Every structure is written in C-alpha cells, then in structure tokens.
C-alpha cells in the first residue's frame, strides 16, 4: 500500500521547495486509517496480488471481473467477513492510486451478496472472559516478572473494557491512580480516528484489583514513563518497545488454557466482551457501560445485554 503519494501528486513538475511539505502530506494521508487497519489492508491486498500474479492478471488496476472471480474462488474457504475486508483493501489500494474502483461495480457487489446468501455471514463469536473466568485466569499468573505484567494486562483490559490496540497503546503517563481506582486516558481508538481522546474510570477490585496489579508491575519493571506493557526477553529484561495486538490475544488464550477453559474460543476481544457481559448480568445501566466502553451506538451494546439476560424471566421457565 505504498501508493499514497499518487493520491496527492506524483511529485513531477513541482517546485523542489514543496518536497518536505509534500512528504508530510503523504504521511498525513496515510494516517487517515489506523495503523492496524493499514496493516490488515496491506496483508489483504498482498494476498489478492499473489492470486492475480498466479493467473497472469493485473491487481492494480484490477478489472471488476478479476475481483469477482477472486471472491468466487475463495467463497467456500473464507468467511464472508474476511472477503468483505479484502474487498475494502482492494478498494482502498485503488483509491490511493487514484484509479477507478472495481469494487463499486454491480457484478462485484452481487457476488458478495451471493456469497453471504449461499455460505452465510454469521461471525464466529469468541468467548467473553466474564468476571468469574477472569478471576480464574489471573489466579494462574506466576509470581515472576512476566506473571506480574500479564496479571496487570488482563485486569486493566477487562476493567477498562479495552480493545487490544488501546491496551498496548497505553503509556505510564496515561494512568492516574486515586482512592477509588484508576483514571485512564485513551488517546485514540477504533471509534476515535481523529484522536479526540477520552478518559475512563477503572474501579478497584475486592479480589483482583486492577490498580494494585498495575502498581506491582510498574514497580517491579521500573517503568516510569512510556509504554506500560512491554516484551520481556529470555534473560528477564524488560524491553523498551510495546507488546503487539497479537501478543494480547496470545496472553488471553494462554491464561484461559491455564485456567482450564478452551483457549481456542478466546481472543483479545474476550476482555472487552467479558466486562460488558458481566456488567450487563449485574444489571448495570447501559449508559454507564457506554461510559467505560465508549460505544457510539446503544444498539451495539444490546447484544451483550441480551446474551447476559437470555434466561432471565424466560418465557419457558416453569413450563416443564
């Protein structure tokens, strides 16, 4: 996805003095999408490009017939949601290159509709790490540096209903501890692309306290500024870089397995889903849940509430 320059200019026939500012404009154009989105789009487009090269057809610009054929070739082996994201990646690559958008063709749209109708479009939902499971997971954390980090990561991610990208983006300067818990500044997120920022509260815990776990990790690691959650090498040295999104998912899966749960059903999203499902089960106000999760739509949260209350006042209770 290195064609961002062409959406602004190819740089020819321009005064040399514009060079630095044009380069800055390219960087800003790239920032239109979150880095995680750009990374995913880049991977998706490379997959599409490899398929095209194997068949001797152009990937950029791609003909609508090429995109439709690609989708049909992968319809039975890929989820509709995955193919939908790849269509978005193909569209974005053409948009950045200033080319006509093959994905807007009715034939491509009809192919995607047919895939959803034929193979279904239901997403595979990962298990929420609800409060009871979370307590079981953090109880298995070993009493060493990596264990302190993982315990803090799991409890902060759960207590703040954080997305994994938000979790690894946290810096020590973003956290303020008070008598009642933590104030956490989220500087940017999936639903805050313009980085307006938001501050949420993470309540203290009676059994497993996020504030205490974070304090113990920061003191043990010696972290005073910069990234909170960092890799630890084999020698036990805390590295200056951040953990990746993938690392969060791996940690969640590992601790789910340690606690005796099916690790394959858990993901990084299990922390966020676990908080919301647990809060809904305790009868929390949906608007208070939104204060923490920062969802823009009440409709999105209704699914968590419904899941938590499936058997509450059930119409079939007592019938048999």
HELIX and SHEET records of a PDB file:
HELIX    1   1 UNK A    4  UNK A    7  5                                   4    
HELIX    2   2 UNK A   16  UNK A   18  5                                   3    
HELIX    3   3 UNK A   19  UNK A   30  1                                  12    
HELIX    4   4 UNK A   35  UNK A   54  1                                  20    
HELIX    5   5 UNK A   64  UNK A   74  1                                  11    
HELIX    6   6 UNK A   80  UNK A   96  1                                  17    
HELIX    7   7 UNK A  102  UNK A  104  5                                   3    
HELIX    8   8 UNK A  106  UNK A  119  1                                  14    
HELIX    9   9 UNK A  131  UNK A  138  1                                   8    
HELIX   10  10 UNK A  145  UNK A  159  1                                  15    
HELIX   11  11 UNK A  164  UNK A  168  1                                   5    
HELIX   12  12 UNK A  172  UNK A  174  5                                   3    
HELIX   13  13 UNK A  210  UNK A  221  1                                  12    
HELIX   14  14 UNK A  245  UNK A  258  1                                  14    
HELIX   15  15 UNK A  263  UNK A  265  5                                   3    
HELIX   16  16 UNK A  269  UNK A  281  1                                  13    
HELIX   17  17 UNK A  286  UNK A  293  1                                   8    
HELIX   18  18 UNK A  298  UNK A  308  1                                  11    
SHEET    1   A 3 UNK A 175  UNK A 178  0                                        
SHEET    2   A 3 UNK A 181  UNK A 186 -1                                        
SHEET    3   A 3 UNK A 198  UNK A 203 -1                                        
END                                                                             
